[in-house]
Amino acid sequence: MQQDQNAALDPRWSEVLARNPRADGQFVYAVRTTGVYCRPSCPSRRARPENIAFFATPDEADAAGFRPCLRCHPRGQSPAQANDALIAEACRIIEAAETPPSTEELARRIGLSRFHFHREFKARTGLTPQGYAKAHRAGRLRDALASEGSVTAAIYQAGFGSGSRFYATSDAIIGMAPKAYRQGGAQAEIRFALAQCALGAILVASTDKGVCAISLGDEPEPLLRELQDRFPRARLVGADAEYEKLVAQVIGFVERPALGLDLPLDIRGTAFQQRVWQALRDLPVGETVSYAELARRLGQPKSMRAVAGACAANTIAVAIPCHRVVRTDGALSGYRWGIARKRELLDREAGDR
């Protein structure tokens, strides 16, 4: 409905001044002196606030006698929404391909320049196109290793055209040799340490690629048993003095979030999970995001449940800060290590900004 008061007093005016694309679809604004209505992100020159009227929908603006802007096309997709759809289509092309297509081929198929496509893809997924393809194939390989009768069959099922090419990069893809992965981490060495922090017991574990687990709990023994269950045949090695420094760094972040935490991580998950986890790592300390907003930022606004599933699958507490994801109304829900710890982490971050 049209607002008769001065637009400067309406909270929507700040969205118009910021040309906020996130406000697109929530309302439109019309300019009385031109008879045109626009979406909030319209790049046109701003009118004086006393000449602005707000409407909930384009239909209401039409009914009031205004016509749609020819620059921002408020009745169609915004440029951001159009790019969201294009990047989602590129993700589907990658996931359906037996051999990962090149960045140039992907850009050509969705109708963008290579540079623009690469920039938009990384902005929405947190990964480059080739990084996304690599993560997706790693997920397919993990699934195939669990179901196929041989390592060779799993390699080809996952889309690797050459076994030798895969073995040359297997450590980077799944963190260890494929045979060791199938055997629950056999022959892999995982260093770990147990300690106490403000949130209770904490376990930190690492492969030679980086931190593979940060777990929180009431007692240390269940945390160690969980690590053993994940890698039943790996060789677990208690921490030395050097490793204790890394553990102290993690504990220091829990106590004082403003210190920041930048660690090499050994992240293992599906392509979508890695996109979610990277988006979480990009969140500043003290900032929260809803499941719906995170799904929208990934260019898949209907994937809220998948986002929640990725948060639940995260095994690296605080370094991948899934505690910063909240419900749309701001309420807390779904934290692997307990709602009380999630609240404590958020309170500490809010108080340490």
Secondary structure, 3 states (H helix, E strand, C coil): CCCCCCHHHCCHHHHHHCCCHHHECCEEEEECCCCEEECCCCCCCCCCHHHEEEECCHHHHHHCCCEECCCCCCCCCCHHHHHHHHHHHHHHHHHHCCCCCCHHHHHHHHCCCHHHHHHHHHHHHCCCHHHHHHHHHHHHHHHHHHHCCCHHHHHHHCCCCCHHHHHHHHHHHHCCCHHHHHCCCCCCEEEEEEEEECCEEEEEEECCCCEEEEEEECCHHHHHHHHHHHCCCCEEEECCHHHHHHHHHHHHHHHCHHHCCCCCECCCCCHHHHHHHHHHHCCCCCCCEEHHHHHHHCCCCCCHHHHHHHHHHCCECCCCCHHHEECCCCCCCCCCCCHHHHHHHHHHHHHCC
